[in-house]
Amino acid sequence: MEVDRLKIGITCYPSLGGSGVVATELGKLLAEKGHEVHFITHSVPFRLGKFHKNIFYHEVEVNDYYVFKYPPYDLSLASKMAQVAKMENLDLLHVHYAVPHAVCAFLAKEMVGSQLKVITTLHGTDITVLGQDESLSDLIRLAIDRSDAVTAVSQDLIRETRELLAIDKPIDLAYNFVDKRVYYPREVTQLRRDFAKPEEKLLIHISNFRPVKRVSDVVDVFAKVSEKVPSRLLFVGEGPELSKTICKVKEMGLTERVIFAGKQDDVAQVISLADVMLLPSEKESFGLVALEAMACGVPTVGSNAGGIPELITHGETGFLAPTGDTRQMADYVVRLLTDRELYDRFVTACLERATKTFCNDLITAQYEQIYYRVLGRQVPEIDFSAICQA
């Protein structure tokens, strides 16, 4: 079937973060399917990678005119969106995060005309944190109401959006995804020897080290686990809680068994080194890193906060405990690491769920259907039950 080729503008935060990763990967997949994709951001998205004939990048430059106390990035972004939409005859803008991107897209549409459609994807903190700020809630509500379609990455986020902002507009569920060509169990036997001895287990935590990730709990869980199972802990990422975490590791006498690897590009390779992913977050609208781990055959032990239970099936692909219950989390980790039959069963379930429920082909097709619907074009019939069987 010939593709109804669309011209799509995508705006996201181009640096590290789940929303930027998903937006960039979606753009690449859409380009592979024949659509023309235009990234409109202040820098090249870090996951964009190699050249593709259907992908274009438009840099947002901020005017630093002396009368502005703060550079007006939002206005520059809106103006650039409108400029690109007119120049490239875009069909739609797909923006990730309500603030500021959906607001900017609304302004761009006002400049271009109603033929330009706006799809807004909510990822989490744009609602769970900013939505509770009274100085921003009306702006976020406006951005959502004026979008032609709104998607969210979990049912829990849809619920919270409705409760916090009194939104009754339809919101489509479109889970985050992984590209199964990139995320799969890697052969890392040689590399693993640099991180752990053959008799040791390796736990991993990947995040931006914000307080909401409860990185201190990761250390507590590991300390309890290491009392019963020879193990090491690998931290990947950087952020505001990093220095505190390093100090806590030192105070607890764990320095020799904890590795701080900083930011890493080949996440699938790094995750494949581990036996268990730790995700004890206080808030997590989806938990992309847990999905990345699942796709690499690594079970997750973490909190039952937010959208995590929609991703991790408790007792099948991982274990979940109340936020802050590090003792229960540690017990779950020990159980996994000491019962080989149980662990192998979890690994098999992880791979099955990641490749069929959250695969790139499925979610990309869902977004395409939303695009066609908003544009008033014929929506192709898709057998979603069979799309990721290959």
N, C-alpha and C positions, 0 to 999 in steps of 0.2 A: 504493500500500500504506500502510495507516495505521501511524503510528509507535507502537511500544511505548514510551510515554513514561516516562522514568526521572527520578528525583530524585538529582542528583549533587552531592556536595560536592567542591570542588577547593581544595587548599592548595599554595602555591608561594611562592617568594621574589618579592614583588611589585615589587621595584625592578629596575634594569637587569640584564640577564643572559639568556642563551639559554633557560634552563629556565623562567624566569618568562614570557618572551615566548611560548614554545610552549604552556605551560599556559593562559595567558590567551586566546590565539587559539583553542585547542581548545575552551575553555569557551564562547566566543562562537559558534563553529560548531555546537556541540551545541545551544545555545539556539535557533539559527536552525532546527534540524531538529525543534524541538518539545520538547526535554528541558528540565527545570527545573534550573538550575545555581546553586549556592550557593558563592561564594568565601569561604573562611575564612582570613583573613590579618591581619597587623598593620597594613596600610595598603592603600588601594585599588590594585590592580595598575595600573601606569602605562600599559599598553596596553588597558585595559578600554574606554575611549572612551565613546560615547554610551549613553543609556538603552536597555535592552531589557526587554521585559515578562517574559522568562523568566530574567533574571539578577538575583541577589540578592547583597549583600555583607554579611558579618558580621565586625565588627572584633574582633580579639583584644586585650584589655586586660590588662596585666601588673600583678599585685598587688605593690606596693612596701612591703609590711609590713616594719617596721623590723628584725625578726630576720633577714631575708634579706640576706646580704652582696651577692648578685647577684640581680636580679629573675628569678624562675623562669618564663621565657617558655615553655619546653617544657611545663610543667605547665598553664599558662594556656591554651596552644593545645589540649592534649589535652582539657581540661575544656570548652573552647568547641566543639570538634568533637563531643563527646558531646552537649552541650546542643543544638546545631543539628540533629544527627541525630535526636534525640528529638522536638524541636519541629516539624521539617519532615518527619519520617518519611522520611529519606534512604534510598535503596537502597544507596548505596555512597559511599566516600570515595576519590577519586583524588588521591594525593599525589605531588608531584614533589620528588625528593631523599630519600634514605634517612634522613639525619640532618639535622634532628631529625624531619622530618615523618612518616616511616613509623613511627618509634617512638611518636610521639604518636597516630597513627591506631590502632596496636595497643592503646594504653591506652584510647582512646575506645571501641574495639570491646569491650574487657573491661567497660567501664561500661554499654554499650548492649545488647550481646548478639550472638550469632553471626549474626543476620539481617542485620547491617550488614557489608557486604563491603569489603575494602580492596585497592585496586590501587596498586602503587608503580611509578613510572617513575624509572629510574636515568639520570642525565644526564652523569655524568663524574667530577667531583672528589669527589663523595660516595663513589666507589669508588677512583679512581686516586690520590687524596691521602689522604682520611680512612680509606680501607680499609687503608692501610699503617700506620696508627697503632694500635699494640697496645692502647691504652687505649680505642679505639672499635670495633675490628674485631668483637668479640663482640656488641656492641650492634647494629652494622649487620647482622651475620649473623642475629641474632634478628629484626630488623625485616623482612628479606627472607623468612626462613622462615615468619613468621607472616602475611605478606601472602597474600591469596587469589589474586592474580596479580601477576606482576612483568614489566615491560617495560623495554627498554633501547634507546637511540637508534642503536646500531650493533652490528654483529657483533663488532667489536673490543672494545667495552665488555662484551659478553656474555662473551667469552673472558677478559678481564682479571678480571671479577667471579668467574668460576669458579676461576681460578688463585689469586687473592689470598685469597679467602674460603672456598675449598673448597665452593662451592655446587653442588649437583646438582639443585636445584629447576628445573623448566622456566622459561625466560625467553623471553618473546615479543619478537621484533624489531619495533619500531615507529619508523621513521625520523622525524626532525623534518620539518617541512613549511613551505610558504609558501602564503599565500592569493593565488591567481592574480589576484584582483580588485584586490589592493593592489600586488603585486610584478610589475611589467612594465616594459618600457623606456619611460621618460617623455620627453616633448619638452622638452629643457632647453637648447636652442641659445642663447637669450638669457642664461640664468643662467650658463652655462659660461664666458662671456666675463669674468665676475667672478673666475674662478679660474685661467684659462689663456688664453694667446694662441691664435689659430686654428692656428698652426703647431706648437703644443706638445701633447704627450700628457699625460694626467693619471692618475697612479697614486693608489690609495686604500688606506688601512688603517683598519679599524674594530675597536675592542676596548675592554676595560676596563683596558688597560695594566698587566696583571699580568706578573710575570717570565716566566711560562710562555708568554706570547704572543711573546716575543723581539722586542720592538719595536725594539731596537737593530739587529737584522738587517734590519728594514724600511728603516732609514736607510742601511745599508751597500748594500743592493740598489739603492736609489734613486740613491745616489752613483755606482755603477757604470753604471747605465742612463743617467743624465744626461750621462755622458761621451760617449755615442754617439748619443743621441736627445734633442732638446730636450723637456724634460718638467718637470712639477711634481708635488709629492706633497701629498696631502690626508690629514691625520690627523683622525679623528672618534672622540670618546670621551674619557674621563678615567680616572685611576687612579694607583696608586703609582709607576709608572715614567715618568709624564709629565714631571716636572721633569728627570729624567736625560736623557730624549729631547730636550727643548728644549735642554739644555746641549750634547748631542752634535751636534745640528744646527748650533748656533752655532759650535762648535769646528771643524766640517768646512767652514765657510763656505757653508752651504746655506740660510741664513735667508731669503734673498730668494725661494727657490723652494719653500719648505715652508710649508704653511698648517695651523694648528691650529684646528679648527672647534669643539672641545668636543663636548658631547652634542647630538645632533640627534634630533628626533622623526620627521620624515618621511624615514625611511631610504631608501626606494625612490627618492625624488627625488634624494637626495644620491648614492647609488650610480650612478644613471643619468648623472651628470656624468663618471664615470670611464671609462678605457679598460681598466684592469687592476686587479684586487683582489690585494693582497699578504697572504698568510697563512702566515708562516714558523714557526708555533707549535711548541713542544717537545712539548706534549700537546694533543690535540683529539679528544674522543670523537666529535664529529660535524663541527662547523664550520658553524654556522647562518649566519654572515655570508657564507660562500662560496656557500651555497644562495641567499641573498637576492640576491647579485651575479649568480649564474647565471640567476635568474628575470628579472633586469633586462637580460640579454644581455651581461654583463660577465664575461669569463674570469678565472679565478684562477690565480696562480702562487704556490706555497707549498711546505710540507714534506709528506713522505709519512708523517707521524705519525698514530698512532691510527686514527680512523675516516675521515680525510680521503680516502684512496683509494677508499672506498666511495661517496663523494659526487662527487669529481672524477675523471673518466675521463682518465687521463694521455694526452696527445696528441690528445684529442678536445674536451674542455670546459675544459681547462687543462693546466698542466704542474706536475709535482711533483719535488722534489729532496730528498736527505737533509737532515735538520735541521742547520742551521748552514752549509750550502753556499751561501753568498750569491752566489758567482761563477756557479754553475750557474743559480741562480734568475734572476740578472740577465741571463744569456745567453738564457734562455727568454723573459723580458720583451722584450728587444730583438728577438728573432725574431718575436714576435707583433706588435710595433709597427712593424716594417719590412716585413712581408709581408701586404699587404692581403687577398689571396685567402685565405691561411691564417686571418687574423683573422676574416674574414666567415664562414668555415666553422665556426670555434669558436663564434661568436655564435649561429649557427643551431642548433648542437648543444646549446648551453647552454639555449636556450629550449625546445627539444624535451624535454630530460631533466628540466628543472625542472617543466614543466607536466604531464608524464605520470608520472614516477616519484615525485616528491615533492609532488604537488598536495594541496591541503587535503581534497578530497572523498575521495580514496583513503585517506589516513591516518585521517581521522575515522571512516570506515566500519570500518577495522581496529579502532580503539578500541571502537566500538560492539559489534562482534562479541565482543571480550574481555569487555565488560560483561555482555552477555546470557549468555555461557558461564558466567561466575562466578556469576551469579544463578540459573542453572539454567533460564533461559527459552529459548524456541525461537530459535535463531540464524538470522536471515534469510540466504538464499543471495544472494551478491553476485558479479556478474561483474567481478572486479577488473581484468581486461584491457581492459574497455570503459568503466570508470567515469570516467576522466579524458580520454576522447577528445574531448569537446565543447570 
